[in-house]
Amino acid sequence: MNRYESNVINTARDAIATIARTGSDNIVVHLDSFHMNIEESSLREHNYTGTITFESFSSAIVAPNLSNTLAVWRNLWEDSDDLARHAKAFMDLQLASANHAVS
């Protein structure tokens, strides 16, 4: 979450510390890159090597009330296979660019 929604857990470090305090081994963190771009000074510093996913909403699949809440006022895509191909290509390009910048 970001500081505009909550002041309890705002960074990956906050989430990891909170989980550690519980002493539980069945709690995990779902890192949300949209919010991390608001709160984290560096996404790379955490050395994350796990799965990366892409989230996209369209009024064609989201319930009307949720569409209004999320401010999805138009159908952003119809072909999920086409969306997945473009999302994968975009993520591959961004990862390659980030890796190149560090090299």
Backbone hydrogen bonds in HBPLUS format (Angstrom, degrees):
<---DONOR---> <-ACCEPTOR-->    atom                        ^
c    i                          cat <-CA-CA->   ^        H-A-AA   ^      H-
h    n   atom  resd res      DA  || num        DHA   H-A  angle D-A-AA Bond
n    s   type  num  typ     dist DA aas  dist angle  dist       angle   num
A0005-GLU N   A0002-ASN O   2.92 MM   3  5.62 162.3  1.95 124.8 130.3     1
A0006-SER N   A0002-ASN O   3.12 MM   4  6.28 153.8  2.20 156.0 163.7     2
A0015-ALA N   A0011-THR O   3.04 MM   4  6.38 159.7  2.08 151.6 156.6     3
A0016-ILE N   A0012-ALA O   2.92 MM   4  6.17 164.1  1.94 157.4 161.2     4
A0017-ALA N   A0013-ARG O   2.99 MM   4  6.15 161.5  2.03 149.2 154.2     5
A0018-THR N   A0014-ASP O   2.93 MM   4  6.11 155.4  1.99 148.4 155.4     6
A0019-ILE N   A0015-ALA O   3.00 MM   4  6.21 163.1  2.03 151.2 155.3     7
A0020-ALA N   A0016-ILE O   2.95 MM   4  6.14 158.3  1.99 146.0 152.6     8
A0021-ARG N   A0017-ALA O   3.00 MM   4  6.24 151.2  2.09 145.2 152.2     9
A0022-THR N   A0019-ILE O   3.05 MM   3  5.29 138.5  2.22 102.8 114.4    10
A0023-GLY N   A0020-ALA O   3.18 MM   3  5.50 139.2  2.35 104.8 115.2    11
A0036-MET N   A0032-ASP O   2.82 MM   4  6.01 152.1  1.90 151.0 159.6    12
A0037-ASN N   A0033-SER O   2.98 MM   4  5.95 145.5  2.10 139.1 144.6    13
A0038-ILE N   A0035-HIS O   3.00 MM   3  5.20 143.3  2.14 102.0 113.0    14
A0039-GLU N   A0035-HIS O   3.13 MM   4  6.48 156.3  2.19 151.2 157.1    15
A0040-GLU N   A0036-MET O   2.79 MM   4  5.17 158.6  1.83 140.1 147.5    16
A0047-ASN N   A0044-ARG O   2.92 MM   3  5.55 169.1  1.93 126.6 130.1    17
A0061-ILE N   A0058-SER O   3.07 MM   3  5.78 158.3  2.12 119.9 124.8    18
A0062-VAL N   A0058-SER O   3.15 MM   4  6.24 141.8  2.30 152.9 164.0    19
A0066-LEU N   A0063-ALA O   3.01 MM   3  5.30 115.7  2.44 107.9 123.6    20
A0067-SER N   A0063-ALA O   2.81 MM   4  6.04 156.0  1.87 159.9 168.0    21
A0068-ASN N   A0064-PRO O   3.10 MM   4  6.39 155.2  2.17 149.1 153.8    22
A0069-THR N   A0065-ASN O   3.12 MM   4  6.39 157.6  2.17 142.8 149.0    23
A0070-LEU N   A0066-LEU O   2.84 MM   4  6.02 158.6  1.88 155.9 161.0    24
A0071-ALA N   A0067-SER O   2.93 MM   4  5.83 107.3  2.48 132.8 149.6    25
A0072-VAL N   A0067-SER O   2.77 MM   5  4.82 163.1  1.80 148.6 150.4    26
A0071-ALA N   A0068-ASN O   3.17 MM   3  4.88 150.7  2.26  95.1 103.8    27
A0083-LEU N   A0079-ASP O   3.00 MM   4  6.28 159.7  2.04 152.3 158.6    28
A0084-ALA N   A0080-SER O   2.91 MM   4  6.05 158.2  1.96 142.9 148.6    29
A0085-ARG N   A0081-ASP O   3.00 MM   4  6.27 157.4  2.06 147.4 153.1    30
A0086-HIS N   A0082-ASP O   3.04 MM   4  6.28 166.2  2.05 153.2 156.4    31
A0087-ALA N   A0083-LEU O   2.82 MM   4  5.99 159.5  1.87 153.0 159.6    32
A0088-LYS N   A0084-ALA O   2.91 MM   4  6.01 162.6  1.94 149.1 153.6    33
A0089-ALA N   A0085-ARG O   3.01 MM   4  6.20 161.8  2.05 147.6 152.6    34
A0090-PHE N   A0086-HIS O   2.92 MM   4  6.09 157.6  1.97 147.6 153.9    35
A0091-MET N   A0087-ALA O   2.90 MM   4  6.13 165.7  1.92 154.2 157.6    36
A0092-ASP N   A0088-LYS O   2.88 MM   4  6.03 162.1  1.91 151.6 157.0    37
A0093-LEU N   A0089-ALA O   3.01 MM   4  6.16 158.1  2.06 144.9 150.6    38
A0094-GLN N   A0090-PHE O   2.96 MM   4  6.22 160.1  2.00 151.8 157.3    39
A0095-LEU N   A0091-MET O   2.87 MM   4  6.03 162.9  1.90 153.6 158.2    40
A0096-ALA N   A0092-ASP O   2.93 MM   4  6.05 160.5  1.97 147.3 153.1    41
A0097-SER N   A0093-LEU O   2.91 MM   4  6.04 155.2  1.98 144.9 152.2    42
A0098-ALA N   A0094-GLN O   2.88 MM   4  6.09 157.8  1.93 147.3 153.2    43
A0099-ASN N   A0095-LEU O   2.88 MM   4  6.06 160.6  1.92 149.4 154.9    44
A0100-HIS N   A0096-ALA O   2.90 MM   4  6.01 150.3  1.99 143.3 151.7    45
A0101-ALA N   A0097-SER O   2.98 MM   4  6.16 151.6  2.06 144.8 152.2    46
A0102-VAL N   A0098-ALA O   3.24 MM   4  6.47 139.4  2.42 140.3 149.8    47
A0103-SER N   A0099-ASN O   3.16 MM   4  6.34 142.9  2.31 140.2 149.7    48
